[in-house]
Amino acid sequence: MRLKYGYVVTCDAVVRDPTTGKAAELRCSYDPASGKGGGEKVKGIIQWVSRAHAVDAEVGVTTAVIVLLMLALFLLQLMRLLMRLLLLCVRSAHAVPRPWIPSLFPQA
């Protein structure tokens, strides 16, 4: 994971509270060569916000599903438009028989 405008961070260990079993501490390392967007490619970027400036928010999978559906509809509309443009460009066509398909085009 990369911190936004920062380094690639790897979680090396999770220290759990022995009584509750909840995560109490994350032990992480960073790649110093990855500063300012350099280094290895990552799967995600975290935008950090301090606890004092954070607000509670409910995040659901439905938002991502809606975005994906909207993208699929957009791509479908784009494909339909491209097909219409292609049909406008190709008014008529002529096929030339090839010798390797003699049975499809019998000589008169």
Secondary structure per residue as TSV (DSSP state, phi and psi in degrees):
chain	resnum	aa	ss	phi	psi
A	1	M	-	360.0	143.8
A	2	R	E	-112.0	139.2
A	3	L	E	-78.4	139.0
A	4	K	T	-59.9	128.2
A	5	Y	T	59.5	26.8
A	6	G	S	-137.1	-145.3
A	7	Y	-	-101.1	162.5
A	8	V	E	-77.8	126.4
A	9	V	E	-115.7	134.5
A	10	T	E	-119.9	130.4
A	11	C	E	-83.3	116.4
A	12	D	E	-91.4	-32.4
A	13	A	E	-156.7	151.0
A	14	V	E	-117.2	121.0
A	15	V	E	-96.8	123.5
A	16	R	E	-104.1	150.9
A	17	D	-	-71.1	123.7
A	18	P	T	-64.3	-25.7
A	19	T	T	-83.9	-39.6
A	20	T	T	-102.4	-23.8
A	21	G	-	81.2	1.3
A	22	K	-	-81.5	154.5
A	23	A	E	-66.0	125.7
A	24	A	E	-107.2	-25.4
A	25	E	E	-154.8	140.2
A	26	L	E	-111.7	127.6
A	27	R	E	-103.9	115.8
A	28	C	E	-124.9	162.6
A	29	S	E	-132.4	160.1
A	30	Y	E	-128.6	155.9
A	31	D	E	-96.5	109.1
A	32	P	G	-64.6	-21.6
A	33	A	G	-78.8	-6.4
A	34	S	G	-95.7	6.6
A	35	G	G	-63.0	148.5
A	36	K	G	57.0	39.1
A	37	G	G	84.1	1.1
A	38	G	-	-83.3	-179.5
A	39	G	S	84.0	-154.2
A	40	E	S	-72.5	156.7
A	41	K	-	-79.9	139.1
A	42	V	-	-117.3	161.3
A	43	K	S	-85.3	-18.1
A	44	G	-	-157.7	160.5
A	45	I	E	-125.9	133.9
A	46	I	E	-101.6	131.0
A	47	Q	-	-98.0	114.2
A	48	W	-	-86.1	139.6
A	49	V	-	-132.3	135.9
A	50	S	-	-67.5	155.2
A	51	R	T	-61.7	-34.0
A	52	A	T	-66.0	-30.6
A	53	H	T	-101.0	-1.3
A	54	A	-	-78.8	152.6
A	55	V	-	-125.3	151.1
A	56	D	-	-72.0	139.4
A	57	A	-	-147.3	144.6
A	58	E	-	-98.3	121.9
A	59	V	-	-116.7	130.7
A	60	G	-	-126.4	166.3
A	61	V	H	-72.5	-21.6
A	62	T	H	-59.8	-33.5
A	63	T	H	-61.5	-46.0
A	64	A	H	-65.2	-38.6
A	65	V	H	-64.8	-42.5
A	66	I	H	-63.0	-43.1
A	67	V	H	-62.0	-42.9
A	68	L	H	-65.3	-39.7
A	69	L	H	-64.9	-40.4
A	70	M	H	-64.3	-39.8
A	71	L	H	-64.5	-42.0
A	72	A	H	-63.0	-42.3
A	73	L	H	-64.3	-40.1
A	74	F	H	-61.7	-44.9
A	75	L	H	-65.0	-37.2
A	76	L	H	-64.1	-44.5
A	77	Q	H	-63.6	-39.3
A	78	L	H	-63.9	-41.4
A	79	M	H	-64.3	-41.8
A	80	R	H	-62.3	-41.8
A	81	L	H	-63.7	-43.5
A	82	L	H	-63.8	-38.2
A	83	M	H	-64.4	-40.6
A	84	R	H	-63.3	-43.2
A	85	L	H	-63.9	-39.4
A	86	L	H	-63.7	-41.1
A	87	L	H	-67.2	-30.7
A	88	L	H	-69.8	-34.4
A	89	C	H	-75.2	-36.7
A	90	V	-	-101.2	99.7
A	91	R	-	-86.6	-47.3
A	92	S	-	-149.1	158.3
A	93	A	-	-146.1	155.0
A	94	H	-	-124.6	136.3
A	95	A	-	-103.9	139.8
A	96	V	-	-106.5	121.8
A	97	P	-	-67.8	143.5
A	98	R	-	-102.3	150.5
A	99	P	T	-65.3	-20.7
A	100	W	T	-81.0	-0.3
A	101	I	-	-127.5	58.2
A	102	P	T	-69.4	-29.8
A	103	S	T	-72.3	-22.8
A	104	L	T	-79.7	-25.2
A	105	F	S	-126.2	79.7
A	106	P	-	-68.2	143.8
A	107	Q	-	-76.7	135.9
A	108	A	-	-88.2	360.0
